[in-house]
Every structure is written in C-alpha cells, then in structure tokens.
Amino acid sequence: MMYNDFIILGPKADPAGISKAETAKDAFRKISEAGSLFISRGDNSGTHRKELSIWKAAGIKPEGDGYMEVGQGMSKAMRIASEKGAYVLADRGTWLSRKDTMHLSVLLEGDPELFNQYGVMAVNPEKHPHVKYSETMAFINWLVSEEGQRAISEFKVGGRQLFTPNAKAGM
C-alpha cells in the first residue's frame, strides 16, 4: 500500500568511508574491513532481518567486537550508535523524527536493496474469532482508497514526506 526506505547512518567523520560506497552490501563490507562498530537492533524485526540479508549478500557473517546486537527498537539502536560513533541501518521515519537528537549522518541511501515496502492484511476471523474483522476491513479499504492514499502521501515527518503510496485501485 506504500513504501519508504532504509538508510545507513554513521558518524559524520565516516571512518569506514561508506559514503563512497555504491550499494548497501559494499557499505557493510567497508564497515567490516575497517573494523568499525555496527549497531544491530538484534530483535528479529523487519529492519533486523533486512540488515542480516545485506550482511549475507556482502558475504560477511556479522560477529565479533565490531558488531553489537542491542535487542532494542530503532530509536534506542540509533541512540547507541550515536553515543558510540557507530554505524546503524535505520528506517527513514525514525531517523526523521529523531535526527535532531543524534550525532549521526545519512551516509548511504538510494540503493534499491534499501527499498521498504509496507502492506496490510486482515487477521483471519475463522482462526481468531475475537478480531473485529468488519472494522479491520473498513480500515484496509480506506488505506487503499484514493482518500487513504492521499492521506499517506501528505503525511510528513520533519517536513518530509515519509511514505509513497502505491496501492492499486480496486484491490
């Protein structure tokens, strides 16, 4: 129904030189080769799974002193990266809402690998009879409607559009 993107944040000095990387996997390789610290959410979230897929694509098993799993949400992982002068994969929305409190910079963005698609689906009421299925479907239908898609496109964080709507009519 909409998308945004992930970004790689790090210290402004960029000791691993990832701002010169063309792809996320190249950036992760540079971080590893430089022995720079990378903060991972380590929480099995969508962001964490995306991060792990990039490490795998880079041919690197993240471990050791340069890799810290914090088991925390995005804001806390970014705060820890900011405090330690480390790198972190983040979603743009959290960055936009917290960037003024961080000593981090966006060092890599725009790689198609960092695309972040959002979808929506209802829980099956036959398996979970307690759910409010009709209310859920009304909300889903609004999200993918012209009005809902317009609301998504007009939603801003830090003065920037956060999501690009892409639901197809009649879904």
Backbone bond lengths (Angstrom), bond angles and torsions (degrees), N, CA, C in turn:
res aa  C-N    CA-C-N  psi(-1)  N-CA   C-N-CA  omega(-1)  CA-C   N-CA-C  phi
1 M - - - 1.448 - - 1.517 111.53 -
2 M 1.347 116.64 -22.56 1.467 120.56 179.38 1.527 108.66 -164.63
3 Y 1.329 115.18 165.55 1.454 119.02 176.39 1.524 110.07 -145.52
4 N 1.312 114.60 160.67 1.463 123.32 166.36 1.519 105.82 -146.33
5 D 1.318 118.23 -148.59 1.456 117.83 -176.88 1.520 112.12 -147.57
6 F 1.308 113.20 163.79 1.452 121.95 170.41 1.520 107.47 -93.10
7 I 1.312 115.47 156.97 1.463 122.12 177.27 1.521 107.91 -136.99
8 I 1.324 116.34 157.12 1.461 120.11 174.57 1.517 107.22 -107.50
9 L 1.319 113.59 122.22 1.456 121.76 -179.43 1.516 109.85 -104.64
10 G 1.314 115.55 155.98 1.461 120.31 176.15 1.508 109.95 -169.32
11 P 1.319 115.28 -179.92 1.465 119.56 179.34 1.525 110.74 -64.66
12 K 1.312 116.02 146.89 1.472 120.91 -178.53 1.523 112.21 -55.97
13 A 1.332 116.99 -34.68 1.467 120.89 179.87 1.532 111.99 -68.14
14 D 1.325 117.77 -21.64 1.465 124.10 176.54 1.536 112.36 48.65
15 P 1.336 117.90 63.39 1.465 119.90 -176.44 1.534 114.89 -60.40
16 A 1.333 117.97 -25.31 1.465 120.14 178.41 1.529 112.03 -87.69
17 G 1.313 117.92 -7.48 1.459 121.48 178.05 1.510 114.74 68.31
18 I 1.332 117.29 32.42 1.469 118.63 -175.80 1.519 112.94 -73.60
19 S 1.314 117.69 -17.18 1.466 118.62 179.49 1.529 111.03 -65.50
20 K 1.319 117.07 -15.88 1.461 121.55 177.27 1.529 112.13 -92.00
21 A 1.335 116.95 -5.24 1.464 121.37 -179.95 1.530 109.66 -73.54
22 E 1.320 115.21 148.99 1.464 119.68 178.90 1.520 112.13 -93.68
23 T 1.332 117.25 -24.27 1.464 120.92 -177.95 1.523 110.04 -133.71
24 A 1.324 114.55 163.54 1.461 120.13 178.12 1.526 110.76 -62.81
25 K 1.330 117.43 -40.93 1.474 118.42 -179.41 1.531 110.65 -66.34
26 D 1.329 118.52 -35.33 1.461 120.71 175.15 1.530 110.52 -64.86
27 A 1.326 116.59 -39.29 1.467 120.64 177.87 1.530 110.23 -63.24
28 F 1.322 117.06 -44.08 1.470 120.06 179.40 1.529 110.54 -63.95
29 R 1.343 117.08 -38.27 1.475 119.78 176.48 1.529 110.34 -61.05
30 K 1.326 116.87 -44.61 1.467 120.91 179.93 1.528 111.08 -62.08
31 I 1.321 116.97 -40.53 1.461 120.93 178.63 1.522 109.58 -61.79
32 S 1.331 115.85 -45.85 1.462 120.66 -179.73 1.530 111.56 -65.18
33 E 1.325 116.65 -47.05 1.469 120.53 -178.24 1.521 112.29 -64.23
34 A 1.334 117.03 -32.40 1.467 120.57 179.58 1.527 111.84 -80.14
35 G 1.333 117.00 -10.75 1.460 120.49 -176.34 1.521 112.03 69.10
36 S 1.331 115.95 24.17 1.466 120.67 179.57 1.520 110.04 -76.75
37 L 1.309 116.15 156.11 1.458 121.91 -179.62 1.524 109.81 -80.27
38 F 1.337 115.86 133.40 1.451 123.39 174.48 1.516 107.88 -120.15
39 I 1.329 116.01 129.11 1.457 121.49 178.11 1.521 108.24 -97.79
40 S 1.318 116.26 125.85 1.458 122.83 178.48 1.518 109.22 -110.22
41 R 1.307 116.65 140.81 1.460 118.81 173.61 1.525 109.84 -58.63
42 G 1.308 117.40 -41.28 1.453 121.05 177.91 1.518 113.11 60.55
43 D 1.319 117.10 32.60 1.466 120.00 -173.36 1.528 113.98 -123.20
44 N 1.320 117.39 11.78 1.464 123.76 179.87 1.532 113.16 61.80
45 S 1.312 116.82 22.22 1.468 121.81 175.12 1.526 109.20 -75.29
46 G 1.320 116.43 173.23 1.455 120.04 175.25 1.519 112.14 -59.69
47 T 1.332 116.52 -38.80 1.468 120.37 178.11 1.525 110.23 -64.86
48 H 1.318 116.96 -42.72 1.469 120.74 179.28 1.530 110.52 -64.06
49 R 1.322 117.12 -42.34 1.468 119.77 178.71 1.525 111.01 -64.66
50 K 1.346 116.98 -38.54 1.471 119.99 176.41 1.525 110.01 -61.75
51 E 1.329 115.93 -46.20 1.471 120.82 178.55 1.532 110.77 -55.74
52 L 1.336 116.69 -48.33 1.463 120.40 -179.06 1.520 111.73 -62.39
53 S 1.336 117.14 -35.33 1.466 119.20 178.45 1.532 110.99 -67.77
54 I 1.324 117.06 -32.26 1.472 119.80 178.22 1.530 109.69 -71.69
55 W 1.324 117.68 -43.05 1.472 119.77 176.32 1.537 109.83 -57.79
56 K 1.328 116.35 -44.11 1.468 120.04 -179.62 1.523 110.60 -62.65
57 A 1.338 117.32 -44.57 1.470 121.19 178.92 1.529 111.22 -62.09
58 A 1.331 115.93 -30.15 1.469 120.75 178.77 1.530 111.67 -80.49
59 G 1.337 117.02 -7.76 1.461 121.05 -179.96 1.517 112.84 75.85
60 I 1.330 116.54 29.08 1.465 121.19 -176.40 1.522 109.64 -124.18
61 K 1.320 115.69 133.96 1.460 120.32 171.78 1.527 106.61 -94.38
62 P 1.336 117.79 111.44 1.466 119.52 -176.83 1.524 111.28 -70.96
63 E 1.316 114.88 121.06 1.470 120.35 179.90 1.517 108.69 -169.35
64 G 1.308 115.98 173.37 1.456 120.83 175.73 1.514 113.39 88.91
65 D 1.329 114.91 -169.18 1.463 121.50 -175.40 1.519 113.70 -64.91
66 G 1.319 118.14 -24.62 1.455 121.10 -177.77 1.515 114.34 -86.95
67 Y 1.334 116.26 2.94 1.465 120.03 -176.71 1.515 109.07 -130.82
68 M 1.329 116.19 119.34 1.458 120.43 -177.36 1.514 110.67 -123.26
69 E 1.332 116.95 113.18 1.463 121.78 173.53 1.519 107.49 -87.41
70 V 1.328 115.95 126.70 1.465 119.36 -175.39 1.519 113.47 -105.82
71 G 1.328 118.61 -12.07 1.456 120.76 178.38 1.523 112.68 59.78
72 Q 1.308 116.34 33.67 1.465 122.25 -176.21 1.520 109.96 -126.69
73 G 1.310 115.81 170.23 1.458 121.70 177.04 1.518 111.49 -74.05
74 M 1.319 114.87 179.59 1.463 120.86 -174.19 1.514 113.21 -62.47
75 S 1.331 118.39 -46.84 1.470 120.31 -178.22 1.523 111.44 -59.59
76 K 1.323 116.69 -42.99 1.469 119.69 -179.12 1.523 111.44 -70.18
77 A 1.326 117.06 -38.71 1.469 119.61 177.57 1.524 110.27 -62.82
78 M 1.338 117.25 -41.59 1.465 120.48 177.75 1.523 110.80 -64.99
79 R 1.320 117.62 -40.60 1.467 120.80 179.65 1.520 110.53 -62.09
80 I 1.317 116.72 -43.13 1.462 120.79 178.76 1.529 110.28 -64.10
81 A 1.329 117.24 -43.29 1.471 120.69 177.10 1.525 109.82 -60.42
82 S 1.313 117.10 -42.13 1.462 121.60 179.34 1.524 110.97 -62.07
83 E 1.320 116.51 -45.23 1.471 121.14 -178.69 1.522 112.22 -67.27
84 K 1.333 117.23 -33.08 1.463 121.18 -174.78 1.535 113.05 -98.46
85 G 1.326 117.33 -0.83 1.466 119.57 -177.53 1.514 111.62 64.60
86 A 1.345 116.06 41.63 1.458 122.29 -174.34 1.523 110.90 -110.53
87 Y 1.325 114.54 175.45 1.458 122.98 176.12 1.529 109.19 -98.58
88 V 1.339 115.89 155.14 1.459 120.76 179.15 1.521 109.09 -157.80
89 L 1.330 116.44 143.19 1.458 121.97 171.18 1.522 106.77 -87.32
90 A 1.322 117.64 129.57 1.465 121.11 -176.92 1.516 111.07 -135.03
91 D 1.311 114.86 157.94 1.456 118.74 170.26 1.525 107.78 -85.81
92 R 1.306 115.43 145.75 1.467 119.91 -175.09 1.526 112.60 -61.13
93 G 1.313 118.00 -35.91 1.462 120.49 -178.20 1.515 112.86 -60.95
94 T 1.319 116.65 -47.19 1.462 119.32 178.98 1.522 109.85 -64.61
95 W 1.320 116.81 -40.39 1.467 120.07 177.97 1.530 111.05 -58.89
96 L 1.322 116.69 -48.30 1.459 119.69 -177.95 1.531 111.87 -61.90
97 S 1.319 116.26 -34.84 1.461 118.87 -178.53 1.527 113.30 -81.85
98 R 1.335 118.17 -14.62 1.464 121.09 -175.50 1.525 114.52 -123.46
99 K 1.325 118.43 -4.66 1.463 121.06 -170.52 1.521 113.90 -58.43
100 D 1.315 117.96 -30.46 1.464 120.10 -178.54 1.522 113.09 -70.89
101 T 1.338 116.95 -11.95 1.460 120.67 179.93 1.530 112.20 -106.47
102 M 1.329 116.93 5.35 1.467 121.64 -174.64 1.520 111.99 -115.56
103 H 1.319 114.89 149.01 1.465 122.38 171.70 1.525 107.95 -101.13
104 L 1.329 115.00 58.37 1.457 122.91 -178.87 1.521 108.94 -133.67
105 S 1.318 115.46 160.80 1.461 122.16 175.59 1.517 109.13 -131.50
106 V 1.326 116.45 153.69 1.458 120.81 171.51 1.521 106.09 -75.75
107 L 1.323 115.89 116.33 1.462 120.37 -176.97 1.517 113.08 -106.88
108 L 1.325 117.09 -22.24 1.466 119.66 175.94 1.518 108.80 -147.21
109 E 1.323 115.04 131.22 1.458 122.46 176.63 1.515 108.12 -153.07
110 G 1.316 115.97 163.77 1.451 120.32 173.91 1.514 116.51 92.05
111 D 1.315 119.16 -9.36 1.461 121.17 176.71 1.537 107.79 -68.98
112 P 1.327 118.71 130.67 1.474 119.65 178.14 1.531 113.08 -53.94
113 E 1.325 117.65 -26.57 1.464 121.19 177.43 1.538 111.46 -62.55
114 L 1.318 116.98 -20.47 1.463 121.68 -177.46 1.527 112.86 -92.99
115 F 1.324 117.17 5.30 1.465 122.90 176.29 1.524 109.15 -59.84
116 N 1.326 117.57 139.12 1.461 122.45 -175.72 1.530 109.40 -132.53
117 Q 1.328 115.79 93.11 1.468 122.50 -178.67 1.526 110.08 -82.60
118 Y 1.322 116.65 138.78 1.462 122.73 174.67 1.517 108.90 -114.68
119 G 1.304 116.06 139.33 1.450 122.23 175.66 1.518 109.33 -129.52
120 V 1.301 115.88 176.10 1.459 121.22 178.83 1.522 108.14 -145.49
121 M 1.322 116.54 140.30 1.455 120.72 175.08 1.516 109.27 -152.64
122 A 1.285 115.18 153.42 1.460 121.21 -179.33 1.526 110.35 -86.98
123 V 1.309 114.85 150.62 1.463 121.40 173.35 1.529 107.42 -75.70
124 N 1.315 116.44 140.07 1.461 121.92 -178.67 1.533 109.87 -67.27
125 P 1.347 117.72 116.18 1.463 119.62 -178.56 1.531 113.54 -69.54
126 E 1.340 117.63 -18.85 1.463 119.47 176.38 1.523 110.95 -71.02
127 K 1.323 116.26 -30.39 1.472 120.57 178.36 1.520 111.88 -90.35
128 H 1.327 116.25 -26.18 1.464 121.90 -177.48 1.530 108.52 -134.93
129 P 1.333 117.32 79.90 1.466 120.58 -172.68 1.532 114.66 -64.43
130 H 1.317 117.84 -14.05 1.468 120.87 -178.52 1.531 113.06 -79.16
131 V 1.335 118.00 -12.84 1.466 119.58 -177.27 1.530 110.34 -71.45
132 K 1.298 115.35 153.72 1.468 121.91 178.77 1.526 107.71 -94.66
133 Y 1.319 114.92 78.03 1.462 121.28 -171.39 1.521 113.08 -61.86
134 S 1.315 118.88 -45.25 1.473 119.27 -176.93 1.527 110.91 -64.63
135 E 1.333 117.62 -38.60 1.467 120.96 176.76 1.523 110.89 -66.41
136 T 1.330 115.52 -39.76 1.460 120.63 178.07 1.521 110.82 -61.81
137 M 1.315 116.37 -45.76 1.471 119.92 -179.19 1.527 111.02 -66.46
138 A 1.320 117.39 -35.27 1.466 119.65 176.80 1.527 109.66 -62.60
139 F 1.336 116.83 -41.97 1.461 120.78 178.95 1.527 111.28 -66.36
140 I 1.316 117.15 -45.52 1.463 120.84 178.79 1.530 110.38 -60.29
141 N 1.319 116.42 -45.07 1.471 119.60 179.54 1.521 111.48 -62.20
142 W 1.334 117.09 -35.39 1.463 119.82 176.58 1.531 110.22 -68.07
143 L 1.347 117.50 -43.63 1.466 120.61 -179.40 1.522 112.53 -56.34
144 V 1.313 116.98 -39.72 1.463 120.02 -176.22 1.530 112.65 -92.97
145 S 1.332 116.05 -1.61 1.465 120.05 177.77 1.524 110.10 -75.62
146 E 1.314 115.53 168.17 1.466 120.56 177.04 1.536 110.16 -57.58
147 E 1.325 116.50 -43.47 1.470 120.75 179.73 1.536 111.49 -63.74
148 G 1.315 116.89 -45.34 1.465 120.77 179.34 1.520 111.84 -64.88
149 Q 1.307 116.43 -42.22 1.466 120.13 178.86 1.527 111.12 -64.76
150 R 1.329 116.81 -36.04 1.465 120.43 176.24 1.534 110.00 -66.23
151 A 1.333 117.22 -42.38 1.475 120.70 178.52 1.525 110.43 -61.46
152 I 1.329 116.60 -40.94 1.466 120.49 177.84 1.524 109.88 -62.37
153 S 1.323 117.57 -44.09 1.463 119.76 -177.70 1.527 112.39 -68.69
154 E 1.319 116.80 -26.01 1.464 120.37 -178.78 1.523 113.37 -88.91
155 F 1.327 117.94 -9.06 1.466 121.16 -179.32 1.520 109.63 -72.52
156 K 1.309 115.95 126.32 1.472 121.04 -177.26 1.526 110.36 -126.56
157 V 1.303 114.84 147.34 1.466 122.83 172.07 1.516 106.06 -127.89
158 G 1.312 116.57 127.13 1.461 119.68 -178.21 1.510 112.31 60.46
159 G 1.339 117.09 30.37 1.458 120.98 179.19 1.520 114.54 79.15
160 R 1.335 117.84 3.17 1.476 121.21 -178.51 1.521 110.68 -116.49
161 Q 1.322 115.48 141.06 1.465 119.80 175.12 1.513 108.48 -61.52
162 L 1.328 117.23 128.56 1.456 121.04 -176.24 1.526 113.01 -88.95
163 F 1.325 117.59 -39.11 1.453 120.96 -175.94 1.521 110.68 -125.90
164 T 1.310 115.49 149.82 1.454 122.04 171.72 1.523 106.89 -107.77
165 P 1.322 117.81 118.53 1.458 119.56 -179.80 1.520 110.90 -70.97
166 N 1.334 116.38 143.04 1.467 118.67 177.80 1.532 113.00 -149.58
167 A 1.338 115.82 29.13 1.478 118.73 174.94 1.520 108.36 -73.39
168 K 1.297 115.57 142.44 1.461 119.90 177.64 1.531 108.36 -91.38
169 A 1.287 115.48 137.61 1.469 120.45 -179.99 1.523 110.59 -57.96
170 G 1.316 115.03 141.95 1.466 120.26 175.98 1.506 114.41 82.26
171 M 1.313 117.82 13.46 1.466 119.52 179.46 1.503 111.02 -82.03
